[in-house]
Amino acid sequence: MGSQLGNVVFIIWRESVEALLVVGILNAWLQGQADTGARRSGRIYLWSGVAAGLVAALAFGALLLGFSENLPEDAQELYQTIAVLVAAVLIVQMVFWMRKNGRTLKRDLEGALQNAADRSSWWGVFFLAGIAVAREGSETVIFLYGTLSAAGTSGSALATALAALAGFALAGATYALLQLGSRMLDWRTFFRITEVMLLLLAASLLVTGFDHLISLGYINAPAGKLWDTSAILPDSGPIGGLVAALTGYRARPDLAEVLVYAAYWAGIYWLLSRKPASVRKTA
């Protein structure tokens, strides 16, 4: 339960900071406009877009849960397993998207805002804010659903809600610290640290999803454990459960789990070592 709540806090913290970054860029650009009326109008569209994005993310979450609850038990287990695997893939995709676009995100957003201002249309601000918040919110819903499904227990709704609130509060504090330009924690450091944590979480979800497919009978894997480190660090309990949930650690892994884990990190290494397309073209 503790590891599950820790993942809830981490996911909401990371995704909320990313959403706050986008909204902060939009708001800062509006703040720099000389026309007071334009600033006022732009902010109305900005916060209306934020609200619309939140509503869209909540609606998506309700649809996801509603669809799951109406499935038969066997189909629900498969549905949750697919959600775990989809969450793992989307986490990796998000990490590499930010690595590719993070440096130009501010410039791209400001360029889109300037185009909207040149057309005397603030709907561009509305859609930029709405899409950004809806995207981060929808990713959060999928990541949380996949993580909670991987945990295999429903847990306490109150405890989960409190963990979510803690994630939001931590995100607000982190964003304020990052805006101060602290040398101890800047945007580059924040994203690098959380990228590693997200990739570890994706590895954990991938191994868990693979285990579920084996237990459901969709994959045949050889039985037998390769080693046993449960005497040193079991993959249950407060510490071992947290390590297992965050990294995919198994105290008594079988060959299939080790191969999946190794293949995942080999793929991540290959993706990280690839040169950008622009560099390959000029080489």
N, C-alpha and C positions, 0 to 999 in steps of 0.2 A: 504493500500500500504506500509506504514512504517513497519508494522509487517511482511509483506511478505519479504521485503528487509532485515529486521533483521534476519529472518530465513536463508536467502541465505548467509549472512555473517557468521552466526554461523556454518552452515553445512560445508561450504568450509573451514572455519578456523579449525574446529575440524578434518575433514578428511585429510586436507593437513598436519597438524602437525603429524598425525599418519603415513602418507606416508613418511614424512621427517624423522621420527624416524627410519623407516626401512632402508631407503636409507643411513641415517647417520651411522647406525650400519655397513652396508656393506662397506661404504667408510672408516670408522675408522679401520675396520679389514684389508682392503687393505693397508692402510697407515702404519700398523704395520709390513708389510712384508719386510724382509731385502733385497730381490732381487728387484732392481730398475726396471728391465725389467718386472718382474711379476706385480709390482704395476701399471706400465704403461698399460700393457695388460689388467689387471683386470679392470682398470678404463674405458677403452674403452668399454668393455663388460657391465660394470655397467651402464654407461650413455646411451649406446645403448638400454639396457633393459628398462631404465626409459622412453626413447623416445617411444619405442614400446608399453609400457604400456599406455602412454598418448594417442597414436594413437588408441589403442584398446578401451579405455574409450570413446574417442570422436566418434568413429565409432558406439559404442553401443548407445550413446546419439542420434546420427543422425538417427539410425534405430528406436529407440523408438519414436522419434518425427515424423519421416516419416510414420510409421505405424499408429500413432494416427491421423494424418492429413488426411489420406486416408479413415478413417472410416466414416460411416454415423453419423449424429449428435446424434441420440439416442445411438448408439453403442459407440460413443466417450465418452459420459457421463459415461456410465458403465465402459469403459476402464480406464478413469481417476479415477473413484471411486476405482476400483481394485488396481490401482497404489498407491493411498493413503493408502489403507489397507496393501498392500505389503510393502510399505515404513515403516509403523509402525512396522510390524513384523520384518523386517530386522534390524531396529534400535535396537530393543530389543535383537535380536540375536547377533548383533555386540557388544553390551555392555557386554553381558555375555561371549562372546568369549574372549574379552579382559580381563575380570576378571579372566578367567580360564588360559589364555595363556600369559598374559602380563608379569608375573614374569620370565618366562623362554624364552621369545621371543628372547632376545639377545643371550642366550646360544644356542638356537636351530638354529638361523641363522648362528652363527659362526661355529657351528658343520657342517652345510651343506656346508659352504664355505670351511672349511678345507678338507672335503671329495672331493670337486671339485678340490682343489689345489693338493691333493694327486694323483688324476687321471690326473693331468696336463691338465685339461679342464676348461676353464673359462666360458663355456656355462652355468654352474651352477649359476654363478654370474648374467649372462644375464637373465636367467629364474626367479631367485629369485627376482631381481629388477622389471622385467616386470610384473610378477604375482602380486607382492605387489602393484605396482602403478595401474595396471589395476583393481585390486580388489577395492582399495580405490576410484579410479575414477568412476568405475561402481556403487559403493554404493552411491557416491555423486550424480551421474546422477539420480538414482532412488529416493533418498531422495529429491533432488531439484524438480524433476518432481511431486512427490507426494505432496510436500509442496505447489508448485505453483498451482497444480490442486485443492488442498484443499482451496486455497485462492479464487478460482473462478473467478479471473480476470487476464488478460494477463499482465497488467501493462506496463511500459515503458521498452523497450528492453535496452535502454541506461542506465536507472537507475539500472536494474538488472545486466548489465555488470559491472557497477561501483561498485555495491555491491559485486560482485564476486572478482573483483580486490582488494577491501578492505579486503575481507576474506583471499586472498592469502598473502597480505602484513602483515596482523595481524598474520597469521600463521608463516611467516618468522621471525617476531619479537619475537613471543612466543617461537619458537624453539631456537633462539639465546639466549633468557633469560634462558630457561631450560638447555641449554648446559653449561651455566655459573655456574649451581648448586646453584642458588639463594635459600636462606632459605624461602623467601616469596612465591616462586612458584617452587616446584619440580615436577617431573614426577608423583609421587603418588597423590599429591594434584590436579594437572591438570586433571588427568583422573577421580578422584573421583568427582570433581566439574562438569566436562562435562558429566559424566555418569548421574548425576541427571538431568541435562538440557536435555540430549537426551531422558531419560525416560519420562520426562514431555512432550517433543515434540511428542514422540510416542503416549502418551495418547491423546494429542490434535488431531493428525491425525486419531486415532482410532475413537474418537467421531465424527469427521467431516465425515469420511467415513461411519459410521453408519447412520448419518443424511442423507447423500446422498442416501443410500440404501432405507431409508424410503421415501424420496421424489420421488425416481424412482419407488416406488411401490413394491419393492422386499421384504420388511418387513412391517408388520402391527404392529403398536405400538399405545397404548392408548394415546389419546390427553389430553391436560391439563397440565398446568405449576404448579410445586410444590411450587415455591417461586419466588420472583421478587426482585433482588438487583440492578436493573438498576439505581435506584436513587442514590445508593452509588457508584457503579462501573459498568457502561454499558459495554457490550462486543463488542462495536464499538468505533470508535474514536481512537486517538493516544495512550492513555494509556490502555484503556480497550481492544482495538483490539490487542495490543501487548501481554497482559496477556492471552487473549483468544487463540491467535495463538501459544503461547509458552507452555501453560498448559492445554488447553481444557476447560477453564473456560466458563461457560454460566450464564448470568445474570438471565435468565428465563428458567431453564432446565425443561424438562419433565421427567417422571418416567423412560423411556427407557434410556435416556442419563445418568441419575444418576446410574442406574443399570450397564450399560456398563462401566462407569468410575470406579465404586466401584469394579466390577469384575476384571478389568485390574489391579488395584493396589493390590487386593488380590492375583492375580496370580504372580505379581512381588514380593510381600512379600514372597510367598511360594517358589519361585525360589531362592530368596536371602537367605532364612533360610535353604535350603537344604544343607546337608553335602556333600563334594566332594566324589566321588565314592571310592577313596582310603581310605578315613576315614571310610566310611560305611563298607568296607570289613574287616577292622581291628577291628571294634567295636564288 
